[in-house]
Amino acid sequence: MSFGQNLQFLRKMRNRMTQEDLAERLGVSRQTVSKWELDTAYPEMDKLIEICRLFSCSMDEVVRGDMNVYDESYSDIRIEEVDAFRYVRYAVVSREPEEDAICHMQRMAERIGITQPQIIGWDFPFLSQEQINVFNMHGYAAALILPEDFSAERDELEIVSQKKQKYIAITIKNYTDAPFHTIPNAYKVLMTHIDVNEIPHKEDKRIISCFEKEYVVDGTPYMDVYVAIE
C-alpha cells in the first residue's frame, strides 16, 4: 500500500475529512494534498510528522504500512447505544472454540425454551502460550441473550446483566467467504477509526468490551462487530 493510499484512508476515517479540511489543518493547498494522495509528490518531514500526530499513527505505518482494509464487504462505521440486556455465557478452549461455544448456547436455548435465540460471541484471551503454540488451541466465549420476559427458575443458570452501553460498530456482508480475513480486518478498521478520531475505548469488567453477532438476511450472511467506547 502506498503513502498516498494510506493518507486517503486516514483522511476518510477522520469523520470523512475532505482534502480541503486536511490542507487547512496542515497549512498547504488542496492541490498539494491531492498530489500526496496520487503519489506524485511527498510531504516534507515536518508535514509528515504533523500528519502522524493528527491521525495518531506512526511514520512507519503511514509510509510503509497497509492501512486500507476497508472495502465493499464493510458497511459505514456507526455508533450505537446498545440497550441493557441479560445473558448467560459459556467459554471454550479448543481447536474449534467458536463452533463449540455457539453450538453449546444453541442447545441451552432449546433446553430452556428460547425458540429464536440471539447469540453473540468474542475471543476468550486467557490462554497459556503452551495451549496456543504447542496444542494450537484458541479460546472463544458465546453469550445467549435472554428475552426481557425470561424468568430464571433454574439455579444452574449464572445470569449476567449489562447496562446500556455505547459501541462503535461495523457490518460485514458475506463474512463467511473469508472469515479469517474479513473479521480481523473489521476490528482493525474500528480500532483505526477510534485512534484517528481520538475516541476513548472502554475497558470495564462490567461490560462486554467487544463482540460479534451473526445473522442472515434474504439468504445472505452478515456479521456485526462491536467495540465499546466511552
Legacy VTK file of the C-alpha trace (Angstrom):
# vtk DataFile Version 3.0
C-alpha trace
ASCII
DATASET POLYDATA
POINTS 230 float
0.000 0.000 0.000
1.376 3.442 -0.946
1.694 6.521 1.238
-0.978 8.274 -0.833
-3.484 5.453 -0.365
-2.799 5.330 3.364
-3.259 9.088 3.655
-6.550 8.947 1.767
-7.742 6.124 4.035
-6.823 8.034 7.204
-8.476 11.208 5.945
-11.754 9.405 5.231
-11.622 7.671 8.600
-11.406 11.077 10.304
-15.137 11.758 10.041
-14.928 11.892 6.234
-12.425 14.743 6.291
-12.099 16.390 2.877
-8.870 17.276 1.106
-9.684 20.928 1.777
-10.071 20.228 5.508
-6.738 18.432 5.679
-4.999 21.108 3.638
-6.244 23.803 6.002
-5.060 21.825 9.052
-1.592 21.413 7.537
-1.269 24.883 6.042
-0.954 23.687 2.442
-3.143 23.847 -0.654
-5.774 21.279 -1.596
-3.768 20.568 -4.749
-0.781 19.618 -2.587
-2.866 17.094 -0.634
-4.204 15.731 -3.925
-0.637 15.223 -5.207
0.293 13.405 -1.995
-2.675 11.064 -2.350
-1.825 10.409 -6.008
1.800 9.672 -5.012
3.093 12.319 -7.435
4.611 14.309 -4.563
5.519 13.674 -0.926
5.301 15.891 2.150
8.341 17.349 3.812
9.388 15.854 7.138
7.672 18.483 9.292
4.376 17.919 7.454
4.763 14.148 7.737
5.276 14.431 11.491
2.177 16.640 11.692
0.161 14.059 9.704
1.220 11.301 12.123
0.268 13.460 15.086
-3.076 14.393 13.535
-4.077 10.805 12.777
-2.460 9.168 15.836
-0.331 6.808 13.757
3.366 6.050 13.409
5.506 7.209 10.498
6.260 3.591 9.617
2.530 2.787 9.412
1.624 5.673 7.134
4.704 5.463 4.873
5.235 1.709 4.560
2.152 0.048 6.075
-1.049 -1.318 4.562
-3.744 0.610 6.396
-6.567 0.458 3.866
-8.516 -2.708 4.720
-11.881 -1.065 4.106
-13.681 -2.456 1.018
-17.181 -3.183 -0.267
-17.626 -6.007 2.242
-18.000 -3.461 5.049
-20.762 -1.035 5.919
-20.161 2.502 7.059
-18.969 2.770 10.646
-21.673 3.773 13.095
-22.102 4.446 16.809
-24.906 2.602 18.590
-26.411 2.708 22.053
-26.969 -0.956 22.915
-29.811 -1.283 25.407
-29.345 -3.081 28.716
-29.653 -6.850 28.477
-29.191 -10.061 30.467
-27.277 -13.065 29.254
-25.714 -16.395 30.125
-22.274 -17.183 28.756
-20.044 -20.147 28.028
-16.334 -20.172 27.168
-14.475 -22.908 25.322
-10.772 -23.556 24.805
-10.260 -25.951 21.905
-9.112 -26.146 18.292
-12.572 -25.071 17.098
-13.801 -22.989 20.049
-16.211 -20.701 18.174
-18.318 -23.531 16.787
-18.177 -25.406 20.112
-19.279 -22.374 22.158
-22.081 -21.307 19.827
-23.450 -24.854 19.489
-23.466 -25.160 23.279
-25.516 -21.955 23.599
-27.923 -23.099 20.878
-28.533 -26.322 22.812
-29.008 -24.333 26.015
-31.543 -22.066 24.305
-33.509 -25.113 23.179
-33.330 -26.640 26.665
-34.673 -23.531 28.425
-37.349 -22.837 25.824
-35.956 -19.884 23.836
-37.126 -20.502 20.261
-35.357 -17.651 18.432
-32.052 -17.296 20.280
-29.811 -14.261 19.945
-26.202 -15.364 20.399
-23.158 -13.133 20.445
-19.505 -14.079 20.853
-15.989 -12.823 21.379
-12.421 -14.119 21.636
-11.517 -15.549 25.039
-7.947 -14.315 25.655
-6.979 -16.175 28.846
-4.817 -18.941 27.400
-1.273 -20.041 28.121
1.420 -19.861 25.449
1.646 -23.663 25.616
-2.042 -24.004 24.734
-1.611 -21.618 21.810
1.778 -22.600 20.416
2.056 -26.307 21.283
-1.528 -27.510 21.089
-2.825 -24.917 18.556
-5.787 -24.123 20.777
-7.841 -20.936 20.943
-10.492 -19.519 23.201
-13.970 -18.231 22.413
-16.878 -17.146 24.584
-20.517 -17.164 23.480
-23.449 -15.494 25.211
-27.152 -16.210 24.908
-29.187 -13.000 25.201
-32.191 -13.628 27.417
-35.615 -12.256 26.404
-36.920 -9.477 28.662
-39.745 -11.672 29.924
-37.483 -14.651 30.655
-37.895 -15.912 34.209
-34.878 -17.755 35.608
-36.154 -20.701 37.615
-33.045 -22.833 37.185
-30.317 -22.453 39.775
-27.619 -23.604 37.364
-28.033 -20.506 35.162
-25.495 -17.817 36.010
-27.180 -14.720 34.624
-25.113 -11.613 33.929
-26.629 -8.156 33.477
-25.191 -5.357 31.379
-26.397 -1.757 31.449
-26.928 0.392 28.358
-23.576 0.903 26.644
-22.249 2.854 23.664
-20.454 0.873 20.950
-18.798 1.654 17.652
-19.906 -0.917 15.094
-19.444 -2.144 11.544
-21.283 -4.764 9.485
-19.568 -7.356 7.275
-21.543 -8.754 4.340
-20.830 -12.357 3.269
-18.314 -12.669 6.089
-18.242 -16.473 5.669
-16.445 -16.121 2.304
-13.166 -15.245 4.031
-13.769 -15.079 7.797
-10.087 -15.194 8.797
-9.553 -12.048 6.701
-12.744 -10.005 6.983
-13.370 -10.370 10.735
-9.864 -9.345 11.958
-9.913 -6.515 9.408
-13.256 -5.302 10.774
-11.668 -4.933 14.194
-8.673 -3.199 12.589
-10.961 -0.713 10.825
-12.817 0.052 14.062
-9.644 0.458 16.121
-8.127 2.713 13.441
-11.285 4.842 13.468
-11.099 5.026 17.278
-7.434 6.096 17.179
-7.790 8.555 14.309
-10.802 10.270 15.898
-9.398 10.040 19.446
-12.442 8.172 20.727
-11.777 6.596 24.154
-12.020 2.788 24.044
-13.857 1.497 27.118
-12.335 -1.356 29.121
-14.582 -2.370 32.008
-15.121 -5.790 33.579
-18.819 -4.975 33.953
-19.396 -4.823 30.200
-18.546 -6.893 27.151
-15.760 -4.819 25.616
-16.225 -6.246 22.105
-18.422 -8.864 20.476
-19.696 -10.292 17.189
-23.278 -11.051 16.142
-24.123 -13.282 13.175
-27.411 -13.269 11.250
-28.874 -13.967 7.811
-30.984 -11.617 5.655
-32.558 -12.989 2.451
-30.059 -15.833 2.427
-27.010 -13.572 2.826
-24.847 -13.991 5.952
-23.922 -10.850 7.885
-21.857 -10.163 10.963
-21.983 -7.067 13.139
-18.772 -6.285 15.051
-18.995 -4.071 18.142
-16.287 -2.339 20.229
-17.198 -0.499 23.436
-16.395 3.216 23.659
-16.792 5.920 26.282
LINES 1 231
230 0 1 2 3 4 5 6 7 8 9 10 11 12 13 14 15 16 17 18 19 20 21 22 23 24 25 26 27 28 29 30 31 32 33 34 35 36 37 38 39 40 41 42 43 44 45 46 47 48 49 50 51 52 53 54 55 56 57 58 59 60 61 62 63 64 65 66 67 68 69 70 71 72 73 74 75 76 77 78 79 80 81 82 83 84 85 86 87 88 89 90 91 92 93 94 95 96 97 98 99 100 101 102 103 104 105 106 107 108 109 110 111 112 113 114 115 116 117 118 119 120 121 122 123 124 125 126 127 128 129 130 131 132 133 134 135 136 137 138 139 140 141 142 143 144 145 146 147 148 149 150 151 152 153 154 155 156 157 158 159 160 161 162 163 164 165 166 167 168 169 170 171 172 173 174 175 176 177 178 179 180 181 182 183 184 185 186 187 188 189 190 191 192 193 194 195 196 197 198 199 200 201 202 203 204 205 206 207 208 209 210 211 212 213 214 215 216 217 218 219 220 221 222 223 224 225 226 227 228 229
